[in-house]
């Protein structure tokens, strides 16, 4: 297959994270202030909705871990895209708290196989060229920035113009965008031939979990810390009196940073074989989170969005690249599914815990401090990961 064709496939697959993460997960942080005002939620209830999404994400990751070798990444990716789109549309058809909980769970169930299976497919591109392979994986995950840019440039201004009661229409609009995005994503998945050893059942398919412990733990801490920031950043800005245009600019900058991140980090990703890339990107996310709190607005929050946006998708990219460089191809999908299971457990804890802290403290600022500290700790843990012995480069 030609190089140009492979890059088109990478671009098409990257629409998957744009939907599963940029729209279905992170856009909730943009809609949350309107939903909280219209439905009179506490911060704990608001945080619970993203914890519910993480519960679904954990279920989807566990399902992908069990099914990826049987059904193949292509089929899981397509099924996940359809489920995620359906969940977005259903979220706009109810105001009931527990119904919304169910649809947030469904979005997580669909989003996890998109993220996992798409990453596994992206890892097969440019097998014999580690530089272009690392860049292709980064391009895939960087696609989430497109979803952030689209939602960030429209949702805050729309809700500011029409009022908080129009949040259901926001979810319907995001669902329509997701449905359109399914077309190039599914075409790209179908264009990529499944690897011949995807369903291998030999002993090499067992992962060396103990030898991956530092990377797995660093990724868990990333999941615990980063979603607090993305869930409550806009609520914190609103507490501080930020206007809709500033929210739109901040979220759009974050999305643009995400799309540029593959090119910013490509040399680090290509050279790192152990936990170095994960550690550095975790550290950048932690510093970026804390910048918003220690620098005066709007400069602080703008710089924070730029640093976090340019870094946080590199952490899952680093996890995928770690598997690509240290494991057999039959293990790649399982490896990222294992990372995602721990990541999902962290996501389950973070938002609701930060919401409870916000209700206790009377604001979300302390939760953001906690988020930054956890991410810095994740960097320290990931830095302990060494390359796995006797594995292919």
C-alpha positions as CSV (number, residue, x, y, z in Angstrom):
1,X,0.0,0.0,0.0
2,X,1.4,3.4,-0.9
3,X,2.6,5.9,1.7
4,X,-0.1,8.5,0.7
5,X,-2.8,5.8,1.1
6,X,-1.5,5.0,4.6
7,X,-1.6,8.6,5.6
8,X,-5.2,8.9,4.4
9,X,-6.1,5.9,6.4
10,X,-4.4,7.4,9.5
11,X,-6.4,10.6,9.0
12,X,-9.6,8.7,8.6
13,X,-9.1,6.7,11.7
14,X,-8.2,9.9,13.6
15,X,-11.9,10.9,13.3
16,X,-12.6,8.1,15.8
17,X,-11.1,9.9,18.8
18,X,-12.6,13.2,17.5
19,X,-16.0,11.5,18.2
20,X,-15.3,9.2,21.1
21,X,-13.3,11.7,23.1
22,X,-13.6,15.2,21.6
23,X,-17.4,15.1,21.4
24,X,-18.7,12.3,23.6
25,X,-16.4,12.9,26.6
26,X,-14.7,16.3,26.6
27,X,-17.6,18.3,25.2
28,X,-19.4,17.5,28.5
29,X,-17.2,20.0,30.2
30,X,-18.6,22.7,27.9
31,X,-22.2,21.7,28.3
32,X,-21.9,21.0,32.1
33,X,-22.4,24.7,33.3
34,X,-25.7,24.9,31.4
35,X,-26.9,21.5,32.5
36,X,-26.0,22.3,36.1
37,X,-27.8,25.6,36.0
38,X,-30.9,24.3,34.2
39,X,-31.2,21.1,36.2
40,X,-30.0,22.6,39.6
41,X,-27.3,20.0,40.0
42,X,-24.6,20.0,42.7
43,X,-21.0,19.6,41.7
44,X,-21.1,16.0,42.9
45,X,-24.0,15.3,40.5
46,X,-22.2,17.1,37.7
47,X,-19.0,15.1,38.3
48,X,-21.0,11.9,38.5
49,X,-22.1,12.2,34.9
50,X,-18.5,12.0,33.7
51,X,-17.8,9.2,36.2
52,X,-20.7,7.4,34.7
53,X,-19.0,7.8,31.3
54,X,-15.9,6.4,32.8
55,X,-17.8,3.4,34.1
56,X,-19.0,2.7,30.6
57,X,-15.5,3.3,29.3
58,X,-14.2,0.7,31.7
59,X,-16.9,-1.8,30.6
60,X,-16.0,-1.1,27.0
61,X,-12.3,-1.5,27.6
62,X,-12.9,-4.8,29.4
63,X,-15.1,-6.0,26.5
64,X,-12.4,-4.9,24.0
65,X,-9.7,-6.7,26.0
66,X,-11.8,-9.9,25.7
67,X,-13.0,-9.5,22.2
68,X,-10.3,-7.8,20.1
69,X,-8.5,-11.1,19.2
70,X,-11.8,-12.8,18.4
71,X,-13.6,-10.1,16.3
72,X,-10.6,-7.9,15.3
73,X,-10.0,-4.2,15.8
74,X,-11.9,-3.2,12.6
75,X,-15.2,-4.6,13.8
76,X,-14.8,-3.2,17.3
77,X,-13.9,0.2,15.9
78,X,-17.0,0.4,13.7
79,X,-19.4,-0.9,16.4
80,X,-18.0,1.6,18.9
81,X,-18.5,4.5,16.5
82,X,-22.1,3.6,16.0
83,X,-22.8,3.2,19.7
84,X,-21.1,6.5,20.6
85,X,-23.1,8.4,18.0
86,X,-26.3,6.9,19.3
87,X,-25.5,7.9,22.9
88,X,-24.9,11.5,21.9
89,X,-28.3,11.7,20.2
90,X,-30.1,10.0,23.1
91,X,-28.5,12.5,25.5
92,X,-30.4,15.3,23.8
93,X,-33.8,13.5,24.2
94,X,-34.1,13.5,28.0
95,X,-33.7,15.8,31.1
96,X,-33.9,12.9,33.6
97,X,-30.7,12.5,35.6
98,X,-30.7,8.7,35.6
99,X,-31.5,8.5,31.9
100,X,-28.6,10.9,31.2
101,X,-26.5,8.6,33.4
102,X,-27.4,5.6,31.2
103,X,-26.5,7.5,28.0
104,X,-23.2,8.7,29.4
105,X,-22.4,5.1,30.3
106,X,-23.4,4.0,26.7
107,X,-21.1,6.7,25.3
108,X,-18.3,5.2,27.3
109,X,-19.0,1.7,26.3
110,X,-18.8,2.8,22.6
111,X,-15.9,5.1,23.1
112,X,-13.4,2.6,24.6
113,X,-13.3,0.2,21.6
114,X,-13.0,3.1,19.2
115,X,-10.0,4.4,21.1
116,X,-8.4,0.9,21.7
117,X,-9.1,-0.7,18.3
118,X,-8.2,2.5,16.4
119,X,-4.9,2.7,18.2
120,X,-4.2,-0.9,17.4
121,X,-4.9,-0.3,13.7
122,X,-2.8,2.9,13.7
123,X,0.1,0.9,15.2
124,X,0.2,-1.3,12.1
125,X,0.8,1.6,9.7
126,X,4.5,2.1,8.5
127,X,5.6,-1.1,10.4
128,X,9.2,-0.8,9.0
129,X,9.7,2.9,9.7
130,X,9.7,3.7,13.4
131,X,9.6,7.5,12.8
132,X,6.6,7.5,10.6
133,X,5.0,4.8,12.7
134,X,5.2,6.9,15.8
135,X,3.9,9.9,13.9
136,X,1.0,7.9,12.5
137,X,0.0,6.8,16.0
138,X,0.2,10.4,17.2
139,X,-1.9,11.6,14.3
140,X,-4.5,9.1,15.2
141,X,-4.8,10.2,18.8
142,X,-4.4,13.9,17.8
143,X,-7.6,13.6,15.9
144,X,-9.4,14.1,19.2
145,X,-8.4,17.8,18.9
146,X,-10.7,18.1,15.9
147,X,-13.7,17.3,18.1
148,X,-12.5,19.7,20.7
149,X,-12.0,22.5,18.2
150,X,-15.5,21.9,16.6
151,X,-17.2,21.8,20.0
152,X,-15.2,24.6,21.6
153,X,-15.8,27.0,18.7
154,X,-19.6,26.5,18.8
155,X,-21.0,25.1,22.0
156,X,-20.2,28.0,24.4
157,X,-21.4,30.7,22.0
158,X,-24.5,28.7,21.2
159,X,-25.5,28.3,24.8
160,X,-24.6,31.9,25.6
161,X,-26.9,33.0,22.8
162,X,-29.9,30.8,23.5
163,X,-29.6,30.1,27.2
164,X,-28.8,27.1,29.5
165,X,-32.2,25.5,28.7
166,X,-30.9,24.7,25.2
167,X,-28.3,22.1,26.3
168,X,-30.4,19.2,24.8
169,X,-30.2,20.7,21.4
170,X,-26.4,20.9,21.9
171,X,-26.2,17.1,22.4
172,X,-28.4,16.6,19.3
173,X,-26.1,18.8,17.3
174,X,-23.0,16.9,18.5
175,X,-24.8,13.7,17.6
176,X,-25.4,14.9,14.1
177,X,-21.7,15.8,13.7
178,X,-20.7,12.4,15.0
179,X,-23.0,10.7,12.5
180,X,-21.3,12.5,9.6
181,X,-17.9,11.7,11.0
182,X,-18.7,8.0,11.0
183,X,-18.4,7.9,7.2
184,X,-14.7,8.7,6.8
185,X,-13.8,6.8,10.0
186,X,-15.5,3.6,8.9
187,X,-14.2,3.8,5.4
188,X,-10.6,4.1,6.7
189,X,-11.1,1.1,9.0
190,X,-12.4,-1.0,6.1
191,X,-9.5,0.0,3.9
192,X,-7.0,-1.4,6.3
193,X,-6.5,-5.2,6.0
194,X,-6.6,-6.9,9.4
195,X,-3.3,-8.4,10.6
196,X,-3.0,-12.1,10.1
197,X,-2.1,-12.8,13.7
198,X,-4.9,-10.7,15.3
199,X,-6.6,-13.9,16.5
200,X,-3.4,-15.7,17.5
201,X,-3.9,-17.9,20.5
202,X,-0.3,-18.9,21.3
203,X,1.5,-18.2,24.5
204,X,3.1,-15.0,23.2
205,X,-0.3,-13.3,23.5
206,X,0.0,-13.1,27.3
207,X,1.1,-9.7,28.5
208,X,4.1,-9.3,30.9
209,X,2.0,-7.1,33.3
210,X,4.6,-7.0,36.1
211,X,7.3,-5.7,33.8
212,X,4.9,-3.0,32.5
213,X,3.8,-2.0,36.0
214,X,5.3,1.5,36.1
215,X,3.8,2.4,32.7
216,X,0.5,1.0,33.7
217,X,0.5,2.9,37.0
218,X,1.5,6.1,35.3
219,X,-1.3,5.8,32.9
220,X,-3.8,5.1,35.7
221,X,-2.7,8.3,37.4
222,X,-3.1,10.2,34.1
223,X,-6.7,9.0,33.9
224,X,-7.3,10.0,37.5
225,X,-5.9,13.5,37.0
226,X,-6.6,14.8,33.5
227,X,-10.3,14.3,33.5
228,X,-10.8,16.5,36.5
229,X,-9.2,19.3,34.5
230,X,-11.3,18.7,31.4
231,X,-14.5,18.3,33.4
232,X,-14.3,21.3,35.6
233,X,-12.1,23.8,33.8
234,X,-15.0,25.7,32.2
235,X,-17.0,25.6,35.5
236,X,-14.0,27.1,37.2
237,X,-13.8,29.8,34.5
238,X,-17.5,30.6,34.9
239,X,-17.0,30.9,38.7
240,X,-14.4,33.5,37.9
241,X,-16.7,35.4,35.6
242,X,-15.3,34.3,32.2
243,X,-17.4,35.2,29.2
244,X,-18.5,32.7,26.5
245,X,-16.0,34.0,24.0
246,X,-13.1,33.3,26.3
247,X,-14.4,29.8,27.0
248,X,-14.7,29.2,23.2
249,X,-11.1,30.5,22.6
250,X,-9.7,28.4,25.5
251,X,-11.3,25.2,24.3
252,X,-10.4,25.9,20.6
253,X,-6.8,26.5,21.6
254,X,-6.8,23.2,23.4
255,X,-8.1,21.5,20.3
256,X,-5.5,23.1,18.0
257,X,-2.8,22.2,20.4
258,X,-4.0,18.6,20.3
259,X,-3.8,18.5,16.5
260,X,-0.3,20.0,16.5
261,X,0.9,17.7,19.3
262,X,2.0,14.8,17.0
263,X,4.5,17.2,15.3
264,X,5.7,18.7,18.6
265,X,6.3,15.4,20.2
266,X,7.3,13.2,17.3
267,X,11.0,13.0,18.1
268,X,10.4,12.1,21.7
269,X,7.9,9.4,20.7
270,X,10.2,8.0,18.1
271,X,13.2,7.8,20.5
272,X,11.4,6.6,23.6
273,X,11.3,2.9,24.2
274,X,10.5,2.9,28.0
275,X,8.4,5.3,30.0
276,X,10.2,8.5,29.0
277,X,7.5,9.9,26.6
278,X,4.7,9.1,29.0
279,X,6.5,10.7,31.9
280,X,7.3,13.9,30.0
281,X,3.8,14.3,28.6
282,X,2.2,13.6,32.0
283,X,4.5,16.2,33.5
284,X,3.6,18.8,30.8
285,X,-0.1,18.1,31.6
286,X,0.4,18.6,35.3
287,X,2.4,21.9,34.8
288,X,-0.2,23.1,32.3
289,X,-3.0,22.4,34.7
290,X,-1.3,24.4,37.5
291,X,-0.5,27.3,35.3
292,X,-4.2,28.2,35.1
293,X,-4.2,28.6,38.9
294,X,-1.0,30.5,39.5
295,X,-1.1,33.0,36.6
296,X,-3.5,35.9,36.2
297,X,-6.5,35.4,33.8
298,X,-6.9,35.4,30.9
299,X,-3.2,34.8,30.2
300,X,-3.0,31.9,32.7
301,X,-5.9,29.9,31.4
302,X,-5.0,30.5,27.7
303,X,-1.4,29.3,28.3
304,X,-2.8,26.4,30.4
305,X,-5.1,25.3,27.5
306,X,-2.2,25.5,25.0
307,X,0.2,23.4,27.2
308,X,-2.4,20.8,28.2
309,X,-3.8,20.6,24.6
310,X,-0.3,20.0,23.2
311,X,0.4,17.3,25.7
312,X,-2.5,15.2,27.0
313,X,-3.2,13.1,23.9
314,X,0.5,12.2,23.9
315,X,0.1,10.1,27.0
316,X,-2.2,7.5,25.3
317,X,0.0,7.9,22.2
318,X,3.0,7.0,24.4
319,X,1.2,4.0,25.9
320,X,0.4,2.7,22.4
321,X,4.0,3.3,21.2
322,X,5.3,1.5,24.2
323,X,3.4,-1.6,23.3
324,X,4.4,-1.2,19.6
325,X,8.1,-1.2,20.5
326,X,8.1,-3.8,23.3
327,X,5.5,-6.4,22.4
328,X,4.6,-8.8,19.7
329,X,2.0,-7.5,17.2
330,X,-0.6,-10.0,18.5
331,X,-0.3,-8.3,21.8
332,X,-0.8,-4.7,20.7
333,X,-4.5,-4.5,21.0
334,X,-4.5,-6.3,24.3
335,X,-1.7,-4.0,25.6
336,X,-3.7,-0.8,24.9
337,X,-6.9,-2.4,26.3
338,X,-5.0,-3.2,29.5
339,X,-3.7,0.4,29.7
340,X,-7.3,1.6,29.1
341,X,-8.8,-0.5,31.8
342,X,-6.6,1.1,34.4
343,X,-7.0,4.5,32.8
344,X,-10.8,4.0,33.0
345,X,-10.7,3.2,36.7
346,X,-8.8,6.5,37.3
347,X,-11.4,8.3,35.3
348,X,-14.2,6.8,37.4
349,X,-12.7,8.2,40.6
350,X,-11.5,11.6,39.4
351,X,-14.5,13.7,38.4
352,X,-16.9,12.6,41.2
353,X,-14.2,12.9,43.9
354,X,-13.3,16.4,42.6
355,X,-17.0,17.3,42.5
356,X,-17.4,16.2,46.2
357,X,-14.3,18.3,47.0
358,X,-15.8,21.3,45.2
359,X,-19.1,21.0,47.1
360,X,-17.1,20.9,50.4
361,X,-14.8,23.7,49.5
362,X,-17.4,25.9,47.8
363,X,-15.6,25.9,44.4
364,X,-13.7,23.7,41.9
365,X,-10.2,25.4,42.4
366,X,-9.0,22.8,44.9
367,X,-9.9,20.0,42.5
368,X,-7.8,21.5,39.8
369,X,-4.8,21.7,42.3
370,X,-5.4,18.0,43.0
371,X,-5.5,17.3,39.2
372,X,-2.1,18.9,38.6
373,X,-0.5,17.1,41.6
374,X,-1.8,13.7,40.4
375,X,-0.4,14.3,36.9
376,X,3.0,15.3,38.2
377,X,3.0,12.1,40.4
378,X,2.0,10.1,37.3
379,X,5.1,11.5,35.5
380,X,7.4,10.4,38.3
381,X,5.9,6.9,38.3
382,X,6.0,6.5,34.5
383,X,9.7,7.6,34.5
384,X,10.6,4.4,36.3
385,X,9.5,2.2,33.4
386,X,12.3,0.6,31.5
387,X,12.2,-1.1,28.0
388,X,11.1,-4.7,28.1
389,X,13.9,-7.2,27.6
390,X,14.2,-9.4,24.6
391,X,11.5,-7.7,22.6
392,X,11.5,-6.5,19.0
393,X,12.3,-2.8,18.4
